[in-house]
Amino acid sequence: MSAASAKRIYTFPLYAGGAQTYFDLGYIYGAGDYFLYSHSTYTLGAVRGGNRAKLAAIDLRKAAAGEVVVPRELLTFDSSFSLYRSFIAVDQEREEVLLVNYPEDGKGGYTKHSKLLDIATGKSQVLTGTITTEKKKRPAKSHYGAITTDTKEDYFVAHYEVKGERRSLEINMPTGKQWYYDWWYQEYGEKINLSATP
C-alpha cells in the first residue's frame, strides 16, 4: 500500500451543522467487507460529553466498485454505554458487533443487557446467556523517543454463547467508566472518589 495506490473512499466531514459545531471521530475498525467508525458531535464552548455517539458502517465492496459511498448508521449509544463495565466487541470474521451495556436498575446497581448486531442487515438479536470477561496479557512495545522496549499489555476478552455455540472476542471498545476506574487503581494504587467526580 502506498500513497500513490491508495484510493479515497470517504471524507469524514468537519462541520456538523452550525458554525461552532463539529464532528468528532472516535474508534475505527475493520470487519470483513465493512469499515466501522464511531462518531459524535461537539460545540465549542459547551461542556463535552452531552452528545450521544453513533456507530456507522461503510461497505467497502461498493467503494471498490466505484460507487458513491454513504455511511450507514448502525446504532446510537445511549448513556448506559458509559456505565459500569459496558463494552463493544467487533467480530471481524462474522461481521457482527457484540454490544453489552449496563443500565441502572433503580436500586443502586446495574442490569446487564447484551445483543449481537449483524453489520450487513443492521438487525440485532438479544443474547440471554451468561457473558464473562477475561483479562489477558500480550507482547507489546513501548516507545520513548528513539528508545523502544519490549513489554506486556493488558487486554480483555468476552466469552459468550450464540445458539449453543461458545464464542470469544477481544473487547475493542471498553466504554463503561468502571474500566477506567479499575485501570487507575492498578496504575496508581488509589481508588477514584466518585462523589468528587463530575
N, C-alpha and C positions, 0 to 999 in steps of 0.2 A: 504494500500500500504506500502511496506517495501523494504529495500534493497535486502532482500532475494527473494521476489516475483517479483521484478522489472525485466523487460526484455529490453535489449538494442536493439533498432531498427535501429539506425543510429549513426555513429560517424562523427561529423562535422570536416572537415579537417582543419588543421592549415596552411599549406603552399599552396600558390596559384600560383605555377609555379616557379618563381625564388627564390633564397636562401633568398632574403631580402623582398619578397612579401608575405603577409599573408591575410587570410580571416578574416573578421570582422563580427561577428554575431550581428544582430540588434534586431528587435521586434520578439516575439514569441507568437503565438495564436493558439487556437484550433477552429475548425469549423466542427462540425458533425464528419464525418469519416476522417477528414483531419487535419494534423498538418501543420501550416503555419509558415514560418520564413522569415525574410528579411536578406540580407547579402550583403557585398561589399568587396572590397579588398583595401589594402593599402601597400605602400612600405616604409620601414624605411628610414628616412631622407628626404622623399618627403613631400610636403605640403598636408595635409589631405583635403578631400572633392572633389578631382578631379575625383574619380571613381563613376560611377553610381551604385546605389543599385539595387538589384533584389529581387523579391518575389518568393519563391518556396513553393511547397506543397509535403507532404509525405502522401500516402494513408495508413492509419492505419489498414485497413482491410487486406491488403497484408502482413503487418508486423505481424498481429495476426495469419495469416495462415502460417507463417514461410517462406514466400518468401523473396528473396533478395530485399531490399528497395532501390530504386533510386529516389532521389528528382526530381520533375518535375518543371522546371522554368515556372512561370505563366506570369511574365512581368518584364520589366526593367523600372525603374523610370527615366524619362528624367529630365532635370534641372528645368522644370516648376513646379515639385512637391516640390521644395524648395521655391517657390514664394508665396507671399501674404498669403491667408488662405487655401492653398491646404491641403487635408486630405484624409485619408483612413479609412474606417469603415468595420469591418468584421461581416457578418450576420451568426452567428453560426448555427441557425436552418435551413436556406435555403441553406447553404454552398455557399454563394456569398460574393463578395467583392465590396463595393461601392468606386469608385475612383473619386475624384474631384480635378482637378488641374487648375492652372491659368497661362496660357502662356501670355507673354507680347503682347499687341495689337499694338505696334509700335507708340502709341500716348501718352505714359507715363502712361498707365493704364494696365488693365488685362482683359482677356476674360475667362469666366468660361467654362470648358469642364468637362463633367461628363459621366461616363459609369458604367455599372454593369457587373462584371466578374463572370462567373459560374466556380467554382473551379474544378468541375468534368470534364468538357469539355474543359476548357480554353478559351471558346468563350465569347465575350462580346457584350452588346447592349448599344447603345448610349441613354442616358436619355435627353430628351428635355424639361421636365417640370422644374418648379422652385424648387430649393433646398435651404432650410433655415437651419440655425444652432441656437441652443438654449443653453444658459449657465444654468446649474443647480448645486445644491449642494447636497451632500450626507454625511452621517456619516463616519468618518474616525478616525484612531488612530495615534497619534504621539508618537514616542519612543525616549527618551533621556536617554541612558544608561539603568538603571533599572526602570526608571520612564516612565509610559505610561499615556497619557492624551487623552480624547475624544475631537474631533474637527470636523470641516466640511471641505470638499474639493470640489473644483470646478471640473466639468466635462461638456462635450459638447455633444449634441445630434443633429444628422442631420435628417431633415424631408424631405422626397422625395416621388415621385409617380412613380409606375410601372404599366402601362396598366390600369390606373384608380384606382389602389389600393394605398392608403396612407400608408406609412411605416415610421418607426423611428428606428434609430440605434445610439448607442453610438459611438462617434468618437474615435477609438483606437489609430490612428497614426496622430497627427496634424503635418504634415511635412512642411508646409509653415512657413516662418520666422515671419510673422505677429503675429502668435500665441505667439511666444516668446516675441516679442516687446510689445504686449498687457500685457502679464504677468509681464514683467519687470516694465512697467508703474504702474500697480496695486500694485506691491510689493514694489517699491522704490519711486514712485511718480515722476519719471522723464522719459522723452522720450529719446530713443536711437538716437543719431546723426548718421543717415545712411551714410552721406558723410564721416564720420570718421571711418566707419565700413568696414573692408576688406571683 
